[in-house]
Amino acid sequence: MKEVYLMLLFVAHFLGDYTHLSRPFMLKAKATGSPVLPIALHGAVHGVLMGFITLWFYGTLPALAVFAFQAVTHMIIDILKGRLNVWFPSLRNAANIYHWYVFGFDQLLHATVIVGIYSVLI
């Protein structure tokens, strides 16, 4: 059952980043790392999704902790990635190999947070 929990956390990440749950105003803010409020809302979407999954498996207190941790860490990672796009504008171009290095590292950081949550709760 614990593997199902981990997989559902990754499904929540997919839903939060790659479906209609990422609204255009959030994506625009994420591209530059500002303004912070839309990115915070995006992080909250991730927190809510993972919080509900955690509620189902582990109860209220762990769910609240996962909500807060996921919302804050997701927001910080996305702000930093957006700021990199401002500091190094060539990273916005998908033809630039470094664009994909940054994208991959961003996803690695998100996955590390998810595995960390899983490791603490199992």
C-alpha positions in Angstrom: 0.0 0.0 0.0 2.9 2.4 0.7 4.0 2.2 -3.0 0.5 3.2 -4.0 0.9 6.3 -1.8 4.2 7.2 -3.5 2.7 6.7 -7.0 -0.3 8.9 -6.1 2.0 11.7 -4.9 3.7 11.6 -8.3 0.2 11.6 -10.0 -0.7 14.6 -8.0 2.5 16.3 -9.2 1.6 15.6 -12.8 -1.9 16.9 -12.3 -0.7 20.0 -10.6 1.9 20.8 -13.2 0.7 19.4 -16.6 -3.1 19.8 -16.6 -5.7 22.6 -16.5 -4.9 23.0 -12.8 -1.9 25.1 -13.9 -3.7 28.2 -15.0 -2.3 30.6 -17.6 -1.7 33.4 -14.9 0.3 30.9 -12.9 2.4 29.8 -15.8 3.1 33.4 -16.7 4.3 34.1 -13.2 6.4 30.9 -13.1 8.2 31.9 -16.3 9.9 34.8 -14.5 9.5 33.9 -10.8 7.2 36.8 -10.1 4.7 37.9 -9.0 4.8 35.5 -6.1 1.1 35.2 -5.4 0.2 33.2 -8.6 3.2 30.9 -7.9 2.0 30.5 -4.3 -1.4 29.5 -5.5 0.2 27.0 -7.8 2.1 25.6 -4.9 -1.1 25.5 -2.9 -2.7 23.4 -5.6 0.1 20.9 -5.2 -0.2 21.1 -1.5 -4.0 20.5 -1.6 -3.6 17.5 -4.0 -0.9 15.8 -1.9 -2.6 16.8 1.3 -5.8 15.0 0.3 -3.9 11.9 -0.7 -2.0 12.0 2.6 -5.3 12.5 4.5 -6.7 9.3 2.9 -3.6 7.3 3.9 -2.3 8.8 7.1 -4.9 11.2 8.7 -5.3 14.9 9.4 -2.1 16.0 11.1 0.3 14.4 8.5 -2.0 15.8 5.7 -1.7 19.3 7.1 2.1 18.9 7.3 2.3 17.6 3.7 0.1 20.4 2.5 2.3 23.1 4.0 5.6 21.5 3.1 4.6 20.7 -0.5 3.1 24.2 -1.0 6.1 26.0 0.3 8.8 23.9 -1.4 7.0 23.8 -4.7 6.7 27.5 -4.7 10.3 28.1 -3.8 11.6 25.7 -6.5 9.3 27.3 -9.2 10.4 30.9 -8.1 14.0 30.0 -8.4 13.6 28.4 -11.8 11.7 31.4 -13.0 14.4 33.8 -11.7 17.0 31.7 -13.6 15.0 32.5 -16.8 15.3 36.2 -16.0 19.0 36.1 -15.1 19.8 33.9 -18.2 17.2 34.7 -20.9 18.6 32.1 -23.3 17.2 29.4 -20.9 13.7 30.2 -22.1 14.6 28.8 -25.6 13.8 25.1 -25.8 16.5 24.8 -28.5 19.1 25.6 -25.9 20.4 22.4 -24.3 20.7 24.2 -20.9 17.0 24.8 -21.0 16.5 21.1 -20.6 19.2 20.7 -18.0 17.4 23.3 -15.9 14.0 21.7 -16.6 15.3 18.3 -15.6 17.0 19.6 -12.4 13.7 21.4 -11.5 11.8 18.1 -11.9 14.6 16.3 -9.9 14.1 18.8 -7.0 10.3 18.3 -7.1 10.8 14.5 -7.1 13.3 14.7 -4.2 10.6 16.6 -2.1 8.0 13.9 -3.0 10.4 11.0 -2.1 11.3 12.9 1.1 7.6 13.2 2.1 7.1 9.5 1.4 10.3 8.5 3.4 9.1 10.5 6.5 5.6 9.0 6.4 6.2 5.3 5.7 
